[in-house]
């Protein structure tokens, strides 16, 4: 199962910082997402793509997690030579993560 099977995403950017919100379709899936999708897992997923830390913010009432990826856009929209200066495709890469079959992983 992929992360996109239980959640969708919204993204934003400001300067060299990208934000990715991961929102579950069904509130019953939020505890699983909350336990499994850590800032460390997101940082590992984007290793070699981002140059800074990842912060995670919980929004349980919305069934969402918001990740702030620092130094993620190659200097920012007007300075980057990356194909996706806005970081929109970063959410697709994140949502393509495999979810473990059990909550233990």
Secondary structure by P-SEA (a helix, b strand, c coil): ccccccccccccccccbbbbbbbbccccaaaaaaacccaaaaaaaacccccbbbbbbbcccccbbbbbbcccccccccccccccccccaaaaaaaaccccccccc
